[in-house]
Amino acid sequence: MKCLLISPPFDPNSVTRRFPPVSLLYLAASLRKFGHEPIILDLGVLIDKNEQDLIEIAIQAVNEHNPGLIGFTCSSSAFPLAKKSAAYIKESFPNIKIIVGGMHPTLFPKEILENCSFIDYIALGEADNSLIKLCDLLDKNETEVIAPGIGQRTKDGKIVIGERLELIENLDELPMPAWQDISITDYHYDYSSWLNPKKHKIDIVAPVLTSRSCPFNCNFCAFNTLMGRGFRYHSPKRVVDEIERLNKQFGVNYFEFIDDNMGIKKSRLIEICNEILKRNLDIQFTSMSGLHIATIDKDVVDALCDAGYLHAILPIEHASEFIRNKVIGKKLSRDKIFKVAELFKKRNVITRGFFIIGFPEETDETIQETISMIKELDLDLVNVFNLIPFPGTRLFQQCLDHKLFLNKVDANTLWKGELALDTSDRSCSGFYLKPFLMSMEKLIAYRQEIDQLVRERQQQTQLKIKNLA
């Protein structure tokens, strides 16, 4: 079956650097392995197009390829565009089946099917195997069979959610992502200001997924809904096979590991680094979500830095022991944070800390602890995010139960994806909930104080990077 896989912009209202849709690269590779014909359309690279332009481009692709199935992957912020595109496509091509997947549809499969007659199927969570099974059924015209891991309607209109398949434990069973199905040049970007001690010509930062899921249960995270609990991973050899392929075949020399929680297994992380060195790969890399600080020690730091790691991101989340460990659930000591930061400083890599403010339990004391830790840690860069209560998290339910949202939130309309949650907004206006024991005026004043601290740190580091160039 010919399957058109479409990736809308992650957030149509916020232009960010271009990033290949890794989930679709995996799906395309699996579809091809089992005899189907995937085509990838990444609307996220068309940053100069408006919403209607993107819909028309999607319809043109349908006209050109005449697929039997169209699949959209989408976040909550991208769902409105995916929904509108699906409606237009179904109106023009009523016999083509449409499926949507990703975090947002996984959270709201029943509601979407109840309200969107033009969407035929919902892929729940990890869809590598369930999408293949659905394509196999559609090839045989067995549309009434309930596909595992798929939400759909029966002939009489009843909505049925197929039982999820078991998660893929050994990710090496999956074929390598179908990088050949996209044009690498679509993702070129100006990285001239990035730290680049090896003086490489950097056109693209390639995302590499070495593992799936996370065994922890942070109160602001819903990724376990998509990928399940636990820690599943590619072998070190398989990880470096992909890096080497991208390096040799496509000229990529800068990589970003995009795992939910990289480095949970210390020995495996060291093996990946040793494999990079063994193959003499002249690359540089970092990790988007940072490292699992609790498992980092000198052996790990040395292995990473020797292999080309040059930007250590530390997801500390909060300085308060109470908020970090009791509220969020990090299980991370203050002493460990400072020890790991010092190890990276000794290797002269850029260090960056991730913090979050605005928890329901936030107080003057806990905010002051964060400000003090930022100063004491003396990292090169600091990102302090406003807390985002995403649907599907324990935090979101807490905000609903205690009526903490600053604006009205209707739980019955969350499926629409219209709840405006901007992860890039770190301004004073970018708060969505009120702490129990702190006024918004106080919280906004602290935001301004922290912003000044962050700006000063950034200016100092920009000079440091310039001197290293």
C-alpha positions as CSV (number, residue, x, y, z in Angstrom):
1,M,0.0,0.0,0.0
2,K,1.1,3.5,-0.8
3,C,1.2,5.6,2.4
4,L,1.6,9.4,2.5
5,L,3.1,10.4,5.9
6,I,2.7,14.1,6.7
7,S,4.4,16.1,9.4
8,P,2.8,19.5,10.1
9,P,5.0,22.2,11.7
10,F,5.5,21.3,15.4
11,D,4.0,24.7,16.3
12,P,2.6,26.6,13.3
13,N,2.7,29.8,15.4
14,S,6.4,29.6,16.3
15,V,9.1,29.3,13.6
16,T,12.1,27.3,15.0
17,R,15.1,25.7,13.3
18,R,14.3,22.9,10.9
19,F,14.4,19.4,12.4
20,P,13.7,16.2,10.4
21,P,10.6,14.2,11.6
22,V,12.4,11.2,13.2
23,S,9.2,9.4,14.0
24,L,8.2,9.4,10.3
25,L,11.6,8.2,9.3
26,Y,11.2,5.2,11.5
27,L,7.6,4.5,10.3
28,A,8.7,4.8,6.6
29,A,11.5,2.4,7.1
30,S,9.2,-0.2,8.8
31,L,6.5,0.2,6.1
32,R,9.0,-0.4,3.3
33,K,10.5,-3.4,5.1
34,F,7.1,-5.0,5.0
35,G,6.3,-4.3,1.4
36,H,4.5,-1.0,1.6
37,E,5.4,2.3,-0.1
38,P,5.9,5.3,2.1
39,I,6.2,8.9,1.0
40,I,7.2,11.6,3.5
41,L,5.9,15.2,3.3
42,D,7.4,17.5,5.9
43,L,5.4,20.7,6.0
44,G,7.7,21.9,8.8
45,V,10.4,22.9,6.3
46,L,8.0,25.4,4.6
47,I,8.4,28.1,7.1
48,D,7.4,30.9,4.6
49,K,4.0,29.4,3.9
50,N,0.7,30.2,5.6
51,E,-1.9,27.7,6.8
52,Q,-3.9,27.6,3.6
53,D,-0.7,27.2,1.5
54,L,0.3,24.2,3.6
55,I,-3.1,22.6,3.2
56,E,-2.9,23.1,-0.6
57,I,0.6,21.6,-0.7
58,A,-0.8,18.5,1.2
59,I,-3.6,18.2,-1.3
60,Q,-1.2,18.5,-4.2
61,A,0.9,15.6,-2.7
62,V,-2.3,13.5,-2.5
63,N,-3.0,14.2,-6.2
64,E,0.5,13.4,-7.2
65,H,1.0,10.1,-5.2
66,N,-2.6,8.8,-5.0
67,P,-2.0,7.0,-1.6
68,G,-4.3,4.5,-0.1
69,L,-3.6,5.8,3.4
70,I,-2.6,9.3,4.7
71,G,-1.0,9.6,8.1
72,F,-0.5,12.8,10.1
73,T,1.8,12.9,13.2
74,C,1.1,15.8,15.5
75,S,1.6,17.5,18.8
76,S,-1.3,19.3,20.5
77,S,-0.2,22.6,18.9
78,A,0.0,21.1,15.4
79,F,-3.3,19.2,15.7
80,P,-5.6,22.1,14.5
81,L,-3.7,22.3,11.2
82,A,-3.6,18.5,10.9
83,K,-7.4,18.4,11.5
84,K,-8.1,21.1,9.0
85,S,-5.9,19.5,6.4
86,A,-7.6,16.1,6.9
87,A,-11.0,17.7,6.5
88,Y,-10.0,19.3,3.2
89,I,-8.4,16.1,1.9
90,K,-11.4,13.9,2.8
91,E,-13.7,16.3,1.0
92,S,-11.6,16.0,-2.2
93,F,-10.7,12.3,-1.8
94,P,-13.5,10.7,0.2
95,N,-12.2,7.1,-0.4
96,I,-8.7,7.7,1.0
97,K,-8.3,6.6,4.6
98,I,-6.8,9.1,7.1
99,I,-5.0,8.3,10.3
100,V,-3.5,10.6,12.9
101,G,-0.9,9.7,15.5
102,G,1.5,11.2,18.0
103,M,1.1,12.5,21.6
104,H,-2.1,14.5,21.1
105,P,-4.2,11.8,19.3
106,T,-2.9,9.2,21.8
107,L,-4.3,11.3,24.6
108,F,-7.7,11.9,23.0
109,P,-8.5,9.1,20.6
110,K,-12.2,8.7,21.4
111,E,-12.9,12.4,21.4
112,I,-11.2,13.0,18.1
113,L,-13.1,10.1,16.4
114,E,-16.4,11.3,17.9
115,N,-15.9,14.8,16.6
116,C,-13.9,14.4,13.3
117,S,-15.8,12.1,10.9
118,F,-13.1,12.8,8.3
119,I,-10.5,11.0,10.4
120,D,-10.8,7.3,10.1
121,Y,-8.1,6.0,12.5
122,I,-6.0,7.0,15.5
123,A,-2.6,5.4,16.1
124,L,-2.0,4.9,19.8
125,G,1.5,5.4,21.1
126,E,4.3,3.5,19.4
127,A,3.0,2.9,16.0
128,D,5.8,1.0,14.1
129,N,4.0,-2.3,14.1
130,S,0.3,-1.2,14.4
131,L,0.6,0.9,11.3
132,I,2.0,-2.0,9.3
133,K,-0.9,-4.2,10.5
134,L,-3.4,-1.6,9.5
135,C,-1.9,-1.2,6.0
136,D,-1.9,-5.0,5.6
137,L,-5.6,-5.1,6.5
138,L,-6.4,-2.2,4.1
139,D,-4.6,-3.9,1.4
140,K,-6.9,-6.9,1.8
141,N,-9.9,-4.6,2.1
142,E,-10.6,-5.9,5.6
143,T,-11.7,-2.6,7.0
144,E,-14.0,-4.1,9.6
145,V,-11.2,-6.0,11.4
146,I,-10.2,-4.1,14.6
147,A,-6.5,-3.4,14.2
148,P,-4.3,-3.6,17.3
149,G,-3.1,-0.3,18.7
150,I,-5.6,1.6,16.5
151,G,-8.7,3.5,17.3
152,Q,-11.4,3.3,14.7
153,R,-15.2,3.1,13.9
154,T,-17.1,0.0,13.2
155,K,-19.5,-0.3,10.3
156,D,-22.4,0.8,12.6
157,G,-20.4,3.8,13.8
158,K,-19.3,2.5,17.2
159,I,-15.9,3.7,18.3
160,V,-13.5,0.9,19.2
161,I,-10.0,1.3,20.6
162,G,-7.9,-1.7,19.7
163,E,-5.7,-3.2,22.4
164,R,-2.2,-1.9,22.2
165,L,0.6,-4.2,20.9
166,E,3.4,-5.0,23.2
167,L,6.1,-2.4,23.2
168,I,9.2,-3.2,21.0
169,E,11.8,-4.2,23.6
170,N,14.8,-4.6,21.3
171,L,14.8,-1.5,19.1
172,D,17.5,-3.1,17.0
173,E,14.7,-5.1,15.4
174,L,13.6,-1.9,13.7
175,P,15.2,-0.9,10.4
176,M,17.4,2.2,10.3
177,P,15.3,5.4,9.9
178,A,14.7,6.2,6.2
179,W,16.9,9.2,5.9
180,Q,17.0,8.6,2.1
181,D,13.3,9.6,2.0
182,I,13.9,13.2,2.8
183,S,16.2,15.9,1.3
184,I,18.9,16.7,3.8
185,T,19.3,20.1,2.2
186,D,15.8,21.0,3.3
187,Y,17.2,21.1,6.9
188,H,20.2,23.3,6.3
189,Y,20.5,26.1,8.7
190,D,23.0,28.8,9.8
191,Y,25.0,27.4,12.6
192,S,27.9,29.7,12.3
193,S,27.4,31.1,15.8
194,W,27.5,27.6,17.4
195,L,30.4,26.4,19.5
196,N,32.6,24.5,17.0
197,P,36.1,23.7,18.3
198,K,36.8,21.3,15.4
199,K,36.1,24.0,12.9
200,H,33.7,21.9,10.9
201,K,31.4,23.2,8.3
202,I,28.0,22.7,10.0
203,D,25.0,22.8,7.7
204,I,22.6,20.5,9.7
205,V,22.3,19.1,13.2
206,A,20.9,15.6,12.8
207,P,18.7,14.2,15.5
208,V,19.5,10.6,16.6
209,L,17.1,8.6,18.8
210,T,19.1,6.0,20.8
211,S,16.3,4.9,23.1
212,R,12.6,5.2,23.9
213,S,10.6,5.8,27.0
214,C,11.7,6.7,30.5
215,P,11.4,4.8,33.8
216,F,10.7,7.9,35.9
217,N,7.4,9.7,36.6
218,C,8.0,13.4,36.7
219,N,4.8,15.3,37.4
220,F,5.0,17.6,34.3
221,C,5.8,14.9,31.8
222,A,3.4,12.8,29.7
223,F,5.8,10.9,27.4
224,N,5.1,7.6,29.2
225,T,1.6,7.8,27.7
226,L,3.1,7.7,24.3
227,M,6.1,5.3,24.8
228,G,5.3,3.5,28.0
229,R,7.3,3.1,31.2
230,G,10.7,1.6,31.3
231,F,13.8,2.1,29.2
232,R,14.2,0.5,25.7
233,Y,17.2,1.1,23.6
234,H,19.3,0.5,20.5
235,S,22.6,-1.3,21.0
236,P,25.8,0.9,21.0
237,K,26.8,-0.6,17.6
238,R,23.4,0.2,16.0
239,V,23.5,3.8,17.3
240,V,26.9,4.4,15.9
241,D,26.0,2.6,12.6
242,E,23.4,5.3,12.1
243,I,25.8,8.1,13.0
244,E,28.4,6.7,10.7
245,R,25.9,6.4,7.8
246,L,24.8,10.0,8.2
247,N,28.4,11.1,8.4
248,K,29.7,9.2,5.4
249,Q,26.7,9.2,3.2
250,F,25.2,12.7,3.9
251,G,28.2,14.6,5.3
252,V,26.6,15.2,8.7
253,N,29.2,16.0,11.4
254,Y,27.0,17.4,14.2
255,F,24.5,15.3,16.0
256,E,21.9,15.8,18.7
257,F,20.6,12.9,20.8
258,I,16.9,13.4,21.2
259,D,16.1,10.7,23.8
260,D,13.6,11.4,26.5
261,N,16.2,10.6,29.1
262,M,19.7,9.8,27.8
263,G,22.3,8.0,29.8
264,I,20.1,6.0,32.2
265,K,22.4,3.0,31.6
266,K,25.9,4.2,32.3
267,S,27.8,1.3,30.6
268,R,25.8,1.6,27.4
269,L,26.5,5.4,27.1
270,I,30.2,4.7,27.6
271,E,30.1,2.0,24.9
272,I,28.5,4.4,22.4
273,C,31.3,6.8,23.0
274,N,34.0,4.1,22.7
275,E,32.4,3.0,19.4
276,I,32.6,6.5,18.0
277,L,36.3,6.7,18.9
278,K,36.9,3.2,17.6
279,R,35.6,4.1,14.1
280,N,37.6,7.4,14.1
281,L,34.4,9.5,13.5
282,D,35.3,13.2,13.4
283,I,32.0,14.5,14.8
284,Q,30.6,16.7,17.5
285,F,27.4,16.1,19.4
286,T,25.1,17.1,22.3
287,S,21.8,15.9,23.8
288,M,18.6,17.9,23.5
289,S,16.9,16.9,26.8
290,G,20.2,16.7,28.6
291,L,21.7,13.9,30.6
292,H,20.4,11.8,33.5
293,I,22.5,13.5,36.1
294,A,22.1,10.8,38.7
295,T,24.2,8.3,36.7
296,I,26.9,10.6,35.5
297,D,30.4,10.2,37.0
298,K,34.0,10.9,35.8
299,D,34.1,7.8,33.6
300,V,31.0,8.9,31.7
301,V,32.1,12.6,31.4
302,D,35.5,11.5,30.1
303,A,34.0,9.1,27.6
304,L,31.5,11.7,26.3
305,C,34.1,14.5,26.0
306,D,36.7,12.3,24.3
307,A,34.1,11.2,21.7
308,G,33.1,14.8,20.8
309,Y,30.5,15.9,23.3
310,L,30.7,19.7,23.7
311,H,27.6,21.1,25.3
312,A,26.5,19.5,28.6
313,I,22.8,20.1,29.3
314,L,21.9,19.4,32.9
315,P,18.1,19.1,33.6
316,I,18.1,20.1,37.2
317,E,14.5,21.4,37.1
318,H,14.5,23.0,40.5
319,A,16.9,24.0,43.3
320,S,14.4,23.2,46.1
321,E,14.9,19.6,47.4
322,F,11.2,19.5,48.2
323,I,10.0,20.5,44.8
324,R,12.7,18.7,42.8
325,N,12.3,15.3,44.6
326,K,8.9,15.3,46.3
327,V,6.8,17.3,43.9
328,I,8.5,16.5,40.6
329,G,9.9,13.1,41.5
330,K,13.5,13.6,40.2
331,K,15.3,11.6,43.0
332,L,18.4,13.8,42.5
333,S,20.5,15.2,45.3
334,R,22.0,18.7,45.4
335,D,25.5,17.3,46.0
336,K,25.3,15.2,42.9
337,I,24.2,18.2,40.8
338,F,27.3,20.2,41.9
339,K,29.7,17.3,41.4
340,V,28.5,16.6,37.9
341,A,28.7,20.3,36.9
342,E,32.3,20.4,38.2
343,L,33.3,17.3,36.2
344,F,32.1,18.9,32.9
345,K,33.8,22.3,33.8
346,K,37.1,20.5,34.2
347,R,36.7,19.2,30.7
348,N,36.1,22.7,29.4
349,V,32.7,21.9,27.7
350,I,29.9,24.5,27.7
351,T,27.6,23.8,30.6
352,R,23.9,24.6,30.6
353,G,21.3,24.2,33.3
354,F,17.6,23.7,32.8
355,F,15.3,25.0,35.6
356,I,11.5,25.5,35.9
357,I,9.7,28.0,38.0
358,G,6.0,28.5,38.8
359,F,5.0,25.1,40.4
360,P,1.8,25.1,42.5
361,E,4.1,24.6,45.6
362,E,6.3,27.5,44.7
363,T,7.1,30.0,47.5
364,D,9.5,32.9,48.1
365,E,11.9,30.5,49.7
366,T,11.9,28.0,46.9
367,I,12.4,30.7,44.2
368,Q,15.3,32.1,46.2
369,E,16.8,28.7,46.4
370,T,16.7,28.5,42.6
371,I,18.3,32.0,42.2
372,S,21.0,31.0,44.7
373,M,21.8,27.7,43.0
374,I,22.1,29.4,39.6
375,K,24.7,31.7,41.1
376,E,26.5,29.0,43.0
377,L,26.6,26.5,40.1
378,D,28.1,29.2,37.8
379,L,27.2,27.3,34.6
380,D,27.9,28.9,31.3
381,L,24.3,29.1,30.3
382,V,21.0,28.7,32.1
383,N,17.4,28.2,30.7
384,V,14.7,29.0,33.2
385,F,11.3,27.9,31.8
386,N,7.9,28.8,33.0
387,L,6.0,25.7,34.1
388,I,3.8,24.2,31.4
389,P,0.8,22.1,32.6
390,F,0.5,19.7,29.6
391,P,-2.7,17.6,29.3
392,G,-2.1,14.0,30.3
393,T,0.3,14.9,33.2
394,R,-0.3,14.7,37.0
395,L,0.4,18.4,37.1
396,F,-2.4,19.2,34.7
397,Q,-4.9,17.2,36.8
398,Q,-3.6,18.9,39.9
399,C,-4.3,22.3,38.3
400,L,-7.8,21.2,37.3
401,D,-8.6,19.8,40.7
402,H,-7.4,22.9,42.6
403,K,-8.6,25.4,40.0
404,L,-5.1,26.8,39.5
405,F,-5.3,27.8,35.9
406,L,-5.2,31.5,35.3
407,N,-7.5,31.2,32.3
408,K,-10.6,29.0,32.0
409,V,-9.7,25.5,30.9
410,D,-12.5,23.2,29.6
411,A,-11.4,19.6,29.9
412,N,-14.1,18.6,27.4
413,T,-12.5,20.6,24.6
414,L,-8.9,19.6,25.1
415,W,-9.0,17.3,22.2
416,K,-9.2,20.3,19.8
417,G,-5.6,21.2,20.6
418,E,-6.6,24.8,21.0
419,L,-5.2,25.2,24.6
420,A,-2.4,27.7,24.0
421,L,0.7,26.4,25.7
422,D,3.8,28.1,24.4
423,T,6.9,26.3,25.5
424,S,9.1,29.1,24.1
425,D,7.5,31.8,26.1
426,R,9.6,32.6,29.1
427,S,8.2,36.1,29.6
428,C,6.2,37.4,32.5
429,S,3.0,36.7,30.5
430,G,3.9,33.1,29.9
431,F,2.5,31.7,33.1
432,Y,-0.6,29.4,33.0
433,L,-1.2,28.7,36.7
434,K,-1.1,30.4,40.0
435,P,1.0,28.9,42.9
436,F,-0.9,28.1,46.1
437,L,1.0,30.5,48.3
438,M,2.4,33.2,46.0
439,S,0.8,36.1,44.2
440,M,1.3,36.5,40.5
441,E,2.8,39.9,41.1
442,K,5.5,38.3,43.2
443,L,6.1,35.5,40.6
444,I,6.4,38.0,37.8
445,A,8.9,40.1,39.8
446,Y,11.0,36.9,40.4
447,R,10.8,36.2,36.6
448,Q,12.2,39.6,35.9
449,E,15.0,39.1,38.4
450,I,15.9,35.7,36.9
451,D,15.8,37.1,33.4
452,Q,18.4,39.7,34.2
453,L,20.6,37.0,35.8
454,V,20.3,34.8,32.7
455,R,21.1,37.7,30.4
456,E,24.3,38.4,32.2
457,R,25.3,34.8,32.1
458,Q,24.6,34.6,28.4
459,Q,26.6,37.7,27.6
460,Q,29.6,36.3,29.4
461,T,29.4,33.0,27.6
462,Q,29.0,34.5,24.2
463,L,32.4,36.2,24.8
464,K,33.8,32.8,25.9
465,I,32.6,31.1,22.8
466,K,33.9,33.9,20.6
467,N,37.3,33.5,22.2
468,L,37.3,29.7,21.7
469,A,36.4,30.1,18.0
